[in-house]
Amino acid sequence: MTLLMGPGEPQHDSREEKYFHIIRNTLKRPQQVYPAIAPEGTDRTRRHWRCADREICNGRCTADQDPDNIHITRDGTGDHQHNVGVEGHVKKAVNALKRRAQEEPDATPSQVLRTTIGGVHSEEILLMLSERNALKRNVNRVQNGTRPPNPTSMRGVDLPMNYTMTKRGEVFIHDSGAEDEERVLIFSTQEKVRHLSASGTLFCDGTFKTAPTQFALLFTVHGVVLGYPVPLVYALTMRKREQTYR
C-alpha cells in the first residue's frame, strides 16, 4: 500500500517524509490517499487527506499538522478498499524518482532513472510516464534544489578539490586563483594536452553568449585527432582583453 501525493505536493524533506510514513502506517486503508493542497478553512493545525480516485471513492481523513506529535483526528477510510489504479502507480514511480534524486544529488539523471523507473515493467505504467528527457529534467530540478545557489561572481570563490578532478583522478580544472581579478579557469587533462601538442592544426574560437554569467568569455581550442577536429581545451575568462588571450 502506497501513500501518494497529489497536485501541490510538498518538498521531500525529512520532516515531510516522516509525516507521510506515519499517515501511511496509521490509516485503515492508506493506499492512494494524498494530502489536500491546503488545510480547509482557517485551521492551520490540521492537514486534510482524501483518496486520489475521487470519482469512485470518498475516503478521507484529518490529521495533526505537526509530524512530531501526530494522531488521526478523523479517519474516513474504512470503505477505502479499492486497488490502486494505474495513475496511482505512475505517481508512486515519480515520487520514488524524486526521493532518489534528493538522496543522491551527485548521481546522473540516467543513474537515477535506471534505479527507479528501470524497475517498472508494466507497459501501462510506462506508457503513462513522461518522456525520458522530461524525467531527467525532473531529476535535475530536484537535485538543484539541494545545492547552494551559484555565486554571482567567481572572485574569492574556492573550488572544492573533488570538483577539479576526473573520476580517474586526473586534474582537469586549472585555476589562476580565487584572488585573481582576471581569473581564468582552463578545462583540460594531460591526455588532451598531448593530443593538442601532436596536432598540426589548431582551431580556436571564443563566444560571449554561452559563457556562464560569472564569466565574460568561453574560449575553446580544437585539435585534429585521427583526422577529425576534437575540442581539447575549454577556458572561461572574466575579461575580454588581448592580454587574457595571450
PyMOL commands that set and color helices and strands:
alter all, ss='L'
color gray80, all
select helices_A, chain A and resi 14-26+86-103+109-115+117-119+123-128+132-145+161-163+190-198+242-245
alter helices_A, ss='H'
color red, helices_A
select strands_A, chain A and resi 33-35+46-51+60-64+72-75+173-175+184-187+202-207+217-225+228-237
alter strands_A, ss='S'
color yellow, strands_A
deselect
rebuild
show_as cartoon
